[in-house]
């Protein structure tokens, strides 16, 4: 019986948890003929890799630095992906088309929904990279008021305001030196690299709202640990990873509901193993 293939592409890729999550889903769904691998692919190598995909391929997950580079190689992308010019999911259809989507955005919304956060009146974003634009697109669906972005450069501030205009979100930008103010928002989404928010620990309020820190390694971050100690609602990078992967599995396999619990358990186990 021929195997059906899927994979995650990116560079660097060796630490990706996607294979762990997708394989757990296949096992839970009884998809014994499905395989999911990871490939080290950079922007220069991407066109050749994609053009070499045969009919046995069902889908691709894309991580840095390929989420924009993939777009010209596709036959179409969803409105969600177009809204942030980033594709993290490619479904290869039986008639040979390659269709791109972005499951990070609904993944953020679904992860928050799971924790009881369906609507907020305002929010703060720490950082202004690719994940920040996805966070803004997610907030366009759940935030009724202003989003304040705390950024390191004027260029990034301009970019975030432009994203806000495109996505229909009121964005105010502040300098990174003011980032401690972000922590009083009802929802804070931290999209910064490891260590970047450590200095904010002393500014966590006594009754914090919700923090969604998109890192999953190292976890918890110093900020996440302090937040949790003060009784705030906390989401981490694994929440985002699992929710966006569930949506990928649903699209690639045509299953109506990806097995969230099994995927999360596999991800948690893999992270524990890394630290022993």
N, C-alpha and C positions, 0 to 999 in steps of 0.2 A: 504493500500500500504506500503510495507516495506521501511524503511528509509535506505539511503545510508550514511555511516559514514566516517568521516575523523577527524583527531585531531592533535594537537601539543603536543609533549612530551618533558619534560625537568625538571630540578630542579636547581634553583627555577623557577616556571612557571607562578605565579599569575599575573605578569606584562606583559605577552606576548600579543602583538597586533595581533597575527596571527588569532585568532577567529574573530576579528572585520573585518579584511581584507577578509578572505575567505567567511564569511557569506555575506558580501557586494557583493562579486562576485556571489555567488549563487543566491542572490536576483535579481541582474542585469541580470543574464543568465536564470532566470526563473526555476532554479533547486529547486523546492519547496520540493522535497523529500530528499534533502541533508542536513546533519547536520555536524557541525564542533565544537569540544570541545577541552578542554585542560586538560591534566593529569599530575600531579606531579609524575614523574618517574625518579629514579636515575639509575646508571649503574647496581646496584645489582638487581633491580626489572625489568629491561628491558626484559630479556629473557622470563620471565613468562608472561609479558604483551603481547609480540609479539606472543607467542605460543597460546595465548587465543583469537586471532583475528578470527572472523568468516567471512563467505562469504559476509556479509553486508558491510565489510570494503573496502574502495577504496584507501585510502592513509594515510600517516603519514608525518607530518613535525617534524623535530628533531632539538632541540637547545642544548645548553650546559647542561650537559656534555656528550651527547649521540652520537655525530657525528662520533666518531670512534667506540664506543662500539657496534653500530648497525651492523657494517660491517660483523662480523662472523655469524650473524643471517639471512643474506640475501642469495638469490639464485644467485645474480649477481649484479655488480655495473657498472656504465658507466665509460668510459675513463676519463671523467671530474672529477668524484668523486675519481677515483683511483689516479689521478695525485696529489691530496693533501691528500689522505687517509682520506677523510671526506665526509659523506653523510648527507644531510639535508632534503632529500625527499625520501620517499618510496612509490612506486606504487604497489598496490596489484592487480594482474591480475586475469581475470576470471578463468584461469586454475590453480590458487592457488600459483603462484610464487610471490616472494617478490623482487622487483628490486629497487636498490638504485641509486640515482643521487645527484648531487650537483648543485643547482640553484643559489648559492651565486656568483659563478664565472661569468656565463653569466649575472646574475643580475647586477653585478658591471659594466660590459661592456655595458649593455643596458641602465643603468642609465646615464653613461657618454655620450653615443651616443645621448640620449634624449637632453642633454645639449650642443650638438655640439662638443663633444670631441671624435674624432674617432681614432686619431693617435697622439702620442707624441714622442719626440726624447729622452727624459729622464724623470725620475720620482723619487720621494722619498716616502718611507714608514716610518711612525712613529710607532714603536712597532714591536713585533715579535711573537705574539700569533697565535691562530688558524685563526683569521680573516686576519692576515698578509699573511699567506700562500695562502689564497684565493685571496687576492689582488695581490700577485705575479703572480698567475695563470691567473688572468684577464689581468695584464700588459703584460704577454707573448703574448697576442693577439693584443695589441695595441701600445706597446712601442718598438721602433726600437733600442734604445740604452741602456744605463746603468741605473739600479735602485739602489739607495742608501738607505740602511735600517739603521735607527738610533735605537740602542738597548741598553739595560741596562746591559747585561752580555756577557761574552765571549762565554758561552754555546749557548745563543740565536743567537749570531753572526754566530757561526758555523752552527747552524740549518738553518738560513736564506740563507747562502751560499749553503748549501746542497739542499735546496728547489730550489734555482736558477738553480743549475746544473740539477736537475731532470726536471725542467720546461723549460729549454732552455733560461733562462734569465741571463744576466750578472749582478750579484749582488755584490756591494761593501758595506761593513759595516762600520759604524762609531759609536763612543760612544755616549750615550744619551746626554752627556754634550755639544756635538756639534749640537744638534737638531735644533737650530735656523737657521743653514745653509740650512736645508731642505726646508725652506720656499721660497727660490729663484727658486726652481724647477718648470717647467711648470705645473706639476701635483703632488700634495701632497695628499697621502692617510693616514689619521690618524686613527690608529686602537687601540688606547690606552684607558684605562679606564677614567671615568669622573675625571676632575681636572688635569690630567697628563700633558696637554699641556697649561695650564693657564699661566705658566711663559714665554711662547713663544710669548705672545701677542705683546710685544714691538718690536719684530723682524719681524713683517709682513712688507713686502716691499711696496713701494709706488704704484707699479703697479703689484699686485700679479696675478698669473695664476689661476689655478683651485685647490680648496681644496675640498676633499671628506672626511668629518669627519663622521665615521660610527656610532657615537652616535645619539640617537634620544631623550634621556631623561637624563639629562636636555638639552634643546635646546632653543636657540643656545648656544653652548659652548662659553667661552670667546674668544677662537681663531677664531671660526666661525663668531662671531659678529664683531671682528676687521677686519677679512678678507673681509666681506661684506661691511663694512664701507669704505674700501680702494678700492672698486670696483671690487674685485676679483670674479670669478665664484665660486659658493658655492653649494655643494651637502651635504645632511645629511643622517643620519641613516634611516629616513623614506623612502628616495629614494631607498636605497638598499632593505629595507624590502618589499616595494611595488613591485619592479621589480622581486625579487626572488619569491615572493608569486604569482605574475601573472603567472610565469613559472610553479609553482607547480599546480595552478588551471588548467592550460592547460593540464598538464600531467595526473592529477587525473581524470578530467572530460571529456577528449578527445575533449574539445572545442578548436577551432583553435586560438582564440584570447581572452585572459583574459581581463576583463573590467578595465583597468588601472585607468582611471579617477575616477570611482566609488570607487575603492579600496583606492586610495589616499585620496579622500574626507572623507571616513569613518575613515581612520587612523588619519587624521588631526583633525577631530571632537573628536575622542576618546582622543587624547593627550590634546586638549583644555579642555575637561571635567575633566581630571585628575588635572588640575591646577586651577580649580575653587572650 
